[in-house]
Amino acid sequence: MLTSALVLGTVVSGLGTASAQTEASAVRPAAWGQCAADVLAGLPASVTPEERARLTCATQEVPVDHSRPRGEKTGIAMMKRPANDPAHKIGTIFLNPGGPGGSGLIRGAVSKNYFQPQVLDRFDVVGFDPRGVARSNPLRCFRTQEEADAVNEGWYSLPITKAEIGSSLKQSKAYTDYCKINAGPLLNHMSTEAVVRDLDIMRESVGDKQLNFVGFSYGTLIGSTYANIFPQKSRAIVIDGNVDPQLRLTNGAEYDRQRAQGFEIALDAMLKRCDAAGAAKCAFAGNARQKFEDMKAALRKNGPVTMPDGKKIGLADVVGNTAGELYSVAGINRLVTYLQAVHNALNPSAAAAFSTQSVVDTPVLNNNGGRFDEDVLPETPYTADDSYYAVNCTDKPFVRTNRFWEQTANKWEKESPTFGRYQAASDLMTCPTWPTRNPDRWIGPWNRKTPNPVVVVGNYYDPATQYLFAQRMSKELGNARLISVDSFGHCILGRAAGADAAVAKYLLNLEAPVSGSVYQPNVQPFA
C-alpha cells in the first residue's frame, strides 16, 4: 500500500491553529489519458505534432481542506510530457510558472524552453493548474462578465485624485463582497500551504519517493514551502525569480513596498543602459531618465496624450506598460520604442525623424490583477478566475482596514516614484477586506535542511522579485545554493546557457552548483 501523503501530525500550522490530524490515506496512481481537444488546440505552434501525440493528461483528486482528508474533494489538472528515454528515467519534474494564479498545465509540453535535452531524456515533466486556477476548479468571484465589468468600472490601476482613490476603494470592497458570495468552499483553502500539500499528493500519484520541482516567481514560494514542510521528501528543487518567503508571509505591506523598489532598480538600470547604448540601439536614448520623468510629469499634469493613430495614452498606461515590459529583454526592446513614441507625441517638434510604426500595444501588468476587460454580450458567463487575490490575500497579512491607504500610497510613491503607488493599488487596497479570517497557512520555519541543496536562481535586474529577495531566500533556507545571472527580466532559466547547464547537472546528478556562481544571459538589452 502507498504511504499517505497526508500524515500531518508532526507539522505545526503556520498560525498555530489546529493542524491536520494524522490519518492514513492511500493516494491512487494518476490515471493518465488523452488530453482534451481544446487543451491541445491551445498549445503553441512550437509544440510539434509528434510532441503533442505523446502528451497525456490526468486530474488528481485532493481534499479541499487538508485537515479533513476524507471531506470534500477538488481536482488538480495535470499534463505530462514523458521522458525521451523512459528506460533510464530518474523521475518526474513538476513545474509551476508563478502568478499566483498562473496556469501551469501546458508547461510540461513546452519544457524544452527551460531545460537542456539531457534533462528531458531522463525526466517526465508535469505541468499543472494549482487549486482554484483555470482547469482546477477555478475560483470565481462573479457569475457573469457583466458583474465583473461593473466592478472594474471606476477601479483605477493608478488612483491619484481623491475621486479616483475613493472610487477604487469602493469598487475594491465591492469585489471582495462578490468573492464572499460566489467563490465557494475553496475561498478558505487557497493558501500556498494547501497547494504544497496538493503537490505532495501529486508526487505520490506518479510514484516518486521524493519531489523534483522547478518553480518560477510565485512558484519559488511553493518550492521553498515544500522544502520546509516535507524536507525529507525533497530531491531536487530549483527556484527562479525568488520571493522573500519570510517577509511575504509575515508582513504583506512591507513585502509589496520592497517589491516596488525592485521595479525601480530595474527601470533605473535599463534607462542607464539605454543611454550607454545610444540612439542607434535604443530608441529612447538621450538623457533617458530626464525624458522619462518629464513624460510622467506632463501626463500627470495634463492628462492623456493623443497618439498619431488616435489612441490616448495616460500616466497609468505608461507605468503599467513599463512594469510589464521590464519582465523580459524582448519586452525592454519594445518598451523603449513605445516610450519614445509617447515622448514624441508630447513633444511634436522632436518627432520629425521618428517612426511610430513599431510601437507595440501591450496589456497592463497582470491585466489589473487578473481581471479582464472585454466587450461582451449581455449575460456572458464569467470565464476568468480570481485565484490571484485568493492566494495573496490568504498568504500575505495586511492590516484589516484600508482607511489609511492614501497615506501609505503617498509614502510609497515618494520612495518609489514610478511604481510605489501602482504597487499599492493592488494587494494593499484589496486584501484588507478579503472575506477570509485566520487562514491556515505556513509561515515557517524556513530553515529545515533538505537532503540536497535547493538551487536558488536570481537575476541582478529582476523587476518583480528583486535580487535582494534571492539573496534572502538562500539565507533563510536551511540548505541552499545561490547562483546569479547578470541579466534583466523576470526569471532566467532557458535564457542563460551557463545557468541552464548548472541546473541540468543538478537535476540529473544532484551536483549542486557552487554558491555565488555568476552567469551571463544569452541576450542583453540593446545588444
C-alpha positions in Angstrom: 0.0 0.0 0.0 1.2 3.5 -0.8 2.0 5.5 2.3 -0.1 8.5 3.0 0.8 12.0 1.7 -1.3 13.4 4.5 0.4 12.3 7.6 0.5 15.7 9.2 0.6 15.1 12.9 4.1 16.4 13.3 3.6 19.5 11.2 2.7 22.7 13.1 0.4 25.1 11.3 1.9 28.5 10.5 -0.6 30.4 12.6 -0.6 27.9 15.4 -4.1 26.8 14.6 -5.2 23.1 14.8 -3.1 21.2 12.2 -4.4 18.2 10.3 -4.7 15.0 12.3 -2.6 12.0 11.5 -4.7 9.9 9.3 -3.6 7.3 6.7 -5.0 7.9 3.2 -3.7 5.9 0.2 -3.1 8.0 -2.9 -4.3 6.4 -6.1 -1.8 6.4 -9.0 -2.5 9.2 -11.5 -4.8 7.9 -14.3 -3.2 9.4 -17.4 -5.2 9.5 -20.6 -5.9 11.6 -23.7 -5.8 15.4 -23.2 -9.0 17.3 -24.1 -9.0 18.6 -27.7 -9.3 22.2 -26.7 -6.3 21.9 -24.4 -4.2 20.5 -27.2 -5.6 23.2 -29.6 -4.3 25.8 -27.2 -0.7 24.7 -27.4 1.8 27.0 -29.1 3.0 26.1 -32.6 6.4 25.3 -31.2 5.0 22.0 -29.9 5.3 19.7 -32.8 2.7 17.1 -33.8 5.0 14.3 -32.6 5.3 16.0 -29.2 1.5 16.6 -29.0 0.9 12.9 -29.6 3.0 11.9 -26.6 1.2 14.2 -24.1 -1.2 12.8 -21.6 -3.5 14.4 -19.0 -5.0 13.5 -15.6 -7.0 15.0 -12.8 -5.7 14.3 -9.3 -8.2 14.3 -6.5 -7.2 16.2 -3.4 -9.0 17.4 -0.2 -10.4 20.9 -0.3 -9.3 21.1 3.3 -6.3 19.1 4.1 -7.2 19.0 7.8 -10.2 16.9 6.7 -8.7 14.4 4.2 -11.9 12.4 4.0 -14.0 15.5 3.4 -15.0 17.4 0.2 -12.6 16.9 -2.7 -11.4 19.0 -5.6 -9.4 18.2 -8.7 -5.9 19.3 -9.9 -5.5 19.2 -13.7 -2.1 17.8 -14.8 -0.4 17.4 -18.2 2.6 15.1 -18.7 5.4 15.2 -21.2 7.1 11.7 -20.9 10.8 11.2 -20.7 12.5 10.7 -24.1 14.4 7.7 -22.6 11.9 6.0 -20.3 14.2 3.1 -19.7 16.6 5.4 -17.8 14.0 7.7 -16.3 15.0 9.3 -13.0 11.6 10.6 -12.0 9.2 13.4 -12.6 9.8 17.2 -12.6 6.8 19.3 -11.6 6.6 22.8 -12.9 4.9 26.0 -11.7 5.1 29.2 -13.7 4.2 31.6 -10.9 1.4 34.1 -10.5 -0.2 33.3 -8.2 -2.9 32.2 -10.4 -0.7 31.3 -13.4 -1.9 28.3 -15.3 0.8 25.7 -15.5 -1.0 23.0 -17.3 0.9 23.2 -20.6 4.3 23.9 -19.1 5.4 20.3 -19.4 4.6 20.5 -23.1 6.9 23.5 -23.6 9.6 22.4 -21.2 12.2 22.4 -23.9 12.1 26.1 -23.4 13.6 25.7 -19.9 15.7 22.5 -19.9 18.6 21.1 -21.8 17.9 18.0 -23.8 19.5 15.6 -21.4 17.1 16.6 -18.7 14.1 15.9 -21.0 15.7 12.5 -21.8 15.6 11.4 -18.1 12.5 13.0 -16.6 8.8 13.1 -17.2 7.8 16.8 -16.9 4.4 17.6 -15.4 2.6 20.9 -15.6 -0.5 21.6 -13.5 -3.0 24.2 -12.7 -2.9 24.8 -8.9 -6.2 24.6 -7.0 -8.6 27.4 -8.0 -6.8 28.1 -11.2 -8.0 27.6 -14.8 -8.9 23.9 -15.2 -8.5 23.1 -11.5 -12.0 24.1 -10.2 -11.4 27.8 -10.9 -12.3 30.1 -8.0 -14.7 32.7 -9.4 -16.0 35.8 -7.7 -18.5 36.6 -10.4 -21.3 34.7 -12.1 -21.3 36.8 -15.3 -18.8 39.0 -17.1 -21.3 41.9 -16.7 -20.9 41.7 -12.9 -17.1 41.8 -13.3 -17.3 44.7 -15.7 -19.5 46.7 -13.3 -16.9 46.3 -10.5 -14.0 47.1 -12.8 -15.6 50.3 -13.8 -14.2 53.0 -11.6 -11.4 50.8 -10.2 -8.2 52.5 -11.2 -4.8 50.9 -11.6 -3.1 54.2 -10.6 -5.5 56.2 -8.5 -4.2 59.7 -7.8 -7.0 62.1 -7.2 -9.4 62.0 -4.2 -12.2 60.9 -6.6 -10.1 58.1 -8.1 -9.0 56.9 -4.7 -12.4 56.9 -3.3 -13.9 55.1 -6.3 -11.2 52.5 -6.3 -11.6 51.7 -2.6 -15.3 51.4 -3.1 -15.0 49.1 -6.1 -12.3 47.0 -4.4 -14.7 46.5 -1.5 -17.4 45.5 -3.9 -15.1 43.0 -5.5 -14.3 41.3 -2.2 -18.0 41.3 -1.3 -18.7 39.4 -4.6 -16.0 36.9 -3.7 -17.6 36.3 -0.3 -20.9 35.5 -2.0 -19.7 33.5 -5.0 -16.3 31.9 -4.5 -17.5 28.8 -2.8 -15.6 26.3 -0.5 -12.2 26.9 -1.9 -12.2 30.5 -0.7 -10.9 29.5 2.7 -8.4 27.0 1.4 -6.2 28.8 -1.2 -3.0 29.2 0.8 0.3 28.2 -0.6 0.5 25.6 2.1 -2.6 23.9 0.6 -1.0 24.0 -2.8 2.1 22.3 -1.4 0.1 19.6 0.2 -1.7 19.0 -3.1 1.8 18.8 -4.7 2.8 16.1 -2.3 -0.2 14.1 -3.3 0.7 14.6 -6.9 4.2 13.5 -6.2 3.0 10.3 -4.7 0.5 9.8 -7.5 3.3 9.5 -10.1 5.2 7.0 -7.9 8.1 9.3 -6.9 9.5 8.9 -3.4 11.0 12.4 -3.5 9.9 15.6 -5.3 11.7 17.2 -8.2 10.3 20.7 -8.7 11.1 23.8 -10.7 9.2 27.0 -9.8 9.3 30.4 -11.2 8.3 33.7 -9.4 5.5 32.8 -7.0 6.4 29.2 -7.7 9.5 29.8 -5.6 7.2 30.2 -2.6 5.7 26.8 -3.5 9.2 25.2 -3.7 10.5 26.8 -0.6 7.4 25.9 1.4 7.6 22.3 0.2 11.2 22.1 1.2 10.2 23.1 4.8 7.0 21.1 5.3 8.4 18.0 3.6 12.2 18.4 3.7 13.0 14.6 3.6 10.7 14.2 0.6 12.6 16.8 -1.4 15.1 15.5 -4.0 15.9 18.4 -6.4 14.2 21.8 -6.0 15.1 24.7 -8.3 13.5 28.1 -7.7 14.0 31.0 -10.2 12.9 34.6 -9.7 12.6 34.4 -5.9 10.3 35.9 -3.4 11.4 36.6 0.2 9.2 34.0 1.9 9.7 35.1 5.5 8.8 38.7 4.7 5.9 37.9 2.3 4.2 35.6 4.9 4.6 37.9 7.9 4.2 41.4 6.5 2.4 41.8 3.2 2.6 45.6 3.1 6.4 45.7 3.7 6.9 43.0 1.1 4.9 44.9 -1.5 6.7 48.2 -0.6 10.1 46.4 -1.3 8.7 44.8 -4.4 8.0 48.3 -5.8 11.6 49.2 -5.1 12.7 46.2 -7.3 10.9 47.7 -10.3 12.6 51.0 -9.7 16.0 49.3 -9.6 15.3 47.5 -12.9 14.0 50.7 -14.6 16.9 52.8 -13.5 19.4 50.2 -14.8 17.5 49.9 -18.1 17.5 53.7 -18.6 21.2 54.0 -17.9 22.0 51.1 -20.3 19.8 52.7 -22.9 21.8 55.9 -22.8 25.1 53.9 -22.9 23.9 52.0 -25.9 23.0 55.2 -27.8 20.1 56.0 -30.1 21.3 53.6 -32.8 20.5 50.7 -30.5 18.0 52.2 -28.0 15.2 54.4 -29.4 14.8 56.2 -26.1 18.4 57.2 -25.6 19.5 60.8 -24.9 19.1 61.6 -21.2 16.6 58.8 -20.9 15.9 59.3 -17.2 15.0 63.0 -17.6 12.8 62.3 -20.6 11.0 59.6 -18.6 10.4 61.9 -15.6 9.3 64.8 -17.9 6.9 62.4 -19.6 5.4 61.3 -16.3 5.1 64.9 -15.1 3.4 66.0 -18.3 0.9 63.1 -18.3 0.1 63.6 -14.6 -0.5 67.4 -15.0 -2.2 67.5 -18.4 -3.8 64.1 -18.7 -3.6 61.6 -21.6 -1.8 62.4 -24.8 -3.2 61.6 -28.3 -1.0 59.3 -30.4 -0.8 59.6 -34.2 -3.3 56.7 -34.5 -5.8 58.5 -32.3 -5.3 56.4 -29.2 -5.0 58.2 -25.9 -2.2 57.2 -23.5 -2.2 58.3 -19.9 0.2 58.0 -17.0 -1.4 54.7 -15.8 -0.8 53.3 -19.3 2.9 54.3 -19.3 3.5 53.0 -15.8 1.7 49.7 -16.4 3.3 49.1 -19.7 6.7 49.9 -18.3 6.2 47.4 -15.5 5.1 44.7 -17.8 7.8 45.1 -20.4 10.6 45.0 -17.8 9.8 41.3 -17.5 11.9 40.3 -20.5 14.7 41.5 -22.8 12.3 41.4 -25.7 9.9 43.5 -23.8 12.5 46.1 -22.9 13.4 46.4 -26.6 9.7 47.1 -27.3 9.3 49.4 -24.3 11.9 51.9 -25.4 10.2 52.3 -28.8 6.9 52.8 -27.0 8.3 55.4 -24.6 9.9 57.3 -27.5 6.6 57.4 -29.3 4.9 58.8 -26.3 7.7 61.3 -25.8 7.3 62.4 -29.5 3.5 62.8 -29.0 4.2 65.1 -26.1 7.0 66.9 -28.0 5.8 67.1 -31.6 8.8 69.2 -32.7 11.2 66.5 -31.7 9.4 63.7 -33.5 10.0 64.5 -37.2 12.6 61.8 -37.8 11.0 59.1 -35.6 8.6 56.4 -36.9 5.9 55.1 -34.6 5.1 52.0 -36.8 7.0 49.7 -34.5 5.1 50.7 -31.3 3.6 47.7 -29.6 0.5 48.0 -27.5 0.9 45.6 -24.6 -1.5 44.9 -21.8 -1.0 46.3 -18.3 0.9 44.0 -16.0 -1.3 41.2 -14.6 -4.2 42.7 -16.5 -5.1 44.6 -13.4 -4.5 41.7 -11.1 -6.0 39.0 -13.3 -9.3 40.8 -14.0 -10.2 41.0 -17.7 -11.6 44.0 -19.6 -13.7 42.8 -22.6 -16.6 43.9 -24.7 -19.2 41.2 -24.1 -22.7 40.3 -24.9 -25.4 40.5 -22.1 -25.3 37.7 -19.6 -22.0 36.4 -20.7 -20.6 33.7 -18.4 -17.6 34.8 -16.4 -14.7 32.6 -17.6 -11.7 34.2 -15.7 -10.7 33.2 -12.2 -9.8 35.2 -9.1 -7.0 33.0 -7.8 -4.5 35.9 -7.8 -6.1 37.7 -4.9 -7.4 34.4 -3.3 -3.8 33.3 -2.8 -2.2 36.6 -2.0 -4.9 37.7 0.4 -4.7 34.4 2.2 -0.9 34.2 2.4 0.1 37.8 3.0 -1.1 39.5 6.2 -2.4 43.1 6.0 -4.0 45.4 8.5 -7.7 44.7 8.2 -8.6 48.2 7.1 -7.8 50.3 4.0 -8.7 53.5 5.8 -5.0 54.6 5.6 -4.4 53.5 2.0 -3.9 57.0 0.7 -1.3 57.9 3.3 0.6 54.7 2.6 0.4 55.1 -1.2 1.8 58.6 -0.9 4.7 57.4 1.2 5.5 54.6 -1.2 5.3 57.0 -4.1 8.0 59.2 -2.5 10.2 56.2 -2.1 9.5 54.6 -5.5 8.3 57.5 -7.7 7.2 55.3 -10.7 5.9 52.1 -9.1 5.1 52.8 -5.5 1.5 54.0 -6.0 1.0 51.4 -8.7 2.0 48.6 -6.4 -0.1 50.0 -3.6 -3.2 49.8 -5.8 -3.1 46.0 -5.8 -3.0 43.8 -2.7 -2.7 46.7 -0.2 -6.0 48.0 -1.4 -7.9 44.7 -1.8 -6.6 42.3 0.8 -7.7 44.3 3.9 -11.4 43.5 3.1 -10.8 40.0 1.8 -13.5 37.8 3.4 -11.3 35.0 4.9 -10.1 35.3 8.5 -7.3 33.5 10.2 -6.4 31.2 7.3 -4.4 28.1 7.9 -1.1 29.0 6.2 2.5 28.2 6.6 4.7 31.0 8.0 7.8 29.0 8.9 10.2 27.8 9.9 12.1 28.2 6.7 15.4 26.7 7.7 14.7 23.0 7.7 17.5 21.0 6.0 16.8 19.1 2.8 18.9 16.1 1.8 20.2 18.1 -1.2 20.6 21.9 -1.5 17.8 23.9 -3.0 19.2 25.8 -6.0 18.2 29.5 -5.9 18.5 31.4 -9.1 18.4 35.2 -9.2 18.7 37.9 -11.9 20.6 41.1 -10.9 17.8 43.3 -12.5 14.7 41.2 -11.9 11.9 43.8 -11.6 9.2 41.7 -9.9 11.4 39.8 -7.4 14.4 42.0 -6.8 17.8 40.3 -6.5 17.9 41.0 -2.8 15.0 38.6 -2.4 17.0 35.8 -3.9 19.9 36.5 -1.5 17.4 36.4 1.4 15.8 33.2 0.1 19.2 31.5 0.0 20.0 32.6 3.6 16.6 31.7 5.0 16.6 28.1 3.7 18.4 25.5 5.7 20.3 24.1 2.7 20.6 26.3 -0.4 23.0 27.4 -3.2 22.6 30.8 -4.8 23.5 31.2 -8.5 23.1 34.6 -10.2 22.7 35.9 -13.7 23.8 39.4 -14.8 20.6 39.9 -16.6 17.5 41.9 -17.0 14.0 40.4 -16.9 11.9 38.3 -14.5 13.3 34.7 -14.2 16.0 33.3 -16.5 16.0 29.5 -16.9 16.1 28.8 -20.7 17.8 32.1 -21.4 21.3 31.7 -19.9 23.3 28.7 -21.2 25.7 28.6 -18.2 22.9 28.6 -15.6 20.9 26.0 -17.7 23.9 23.7 -17.7 24.4 24.0 -13.9 20.7 23.3 -13.3 20.8 20.3 -15.7 23.8 18.8 -13.8 22.0 19.3 -10.5 18.7 17.7 -11.7 20.5 14.7 -13.3 23.3 14.0 -10.8 22.4 16.1 -7.7 25.7 18.0 -8.2 24.7 21.4 -6.9 26.4 24.4 -8.4 28.9 26.4 -6.3 27.1 29.1 -4.3 28.0 32.5 -5.7 28.4 31.4 -9.3 27.5 34.2 -11.7 26.5 33.6 -15.3 25.7 35.7 -18.4 22.4 35.7 -20.2 22.1 34.6 -23.8 20.9 38.1 -24.8 21.2 41.5 -23.2 19.1 44.6 -24.0 20.3 46.8 -26.8 23.0 44.3 -27.9 
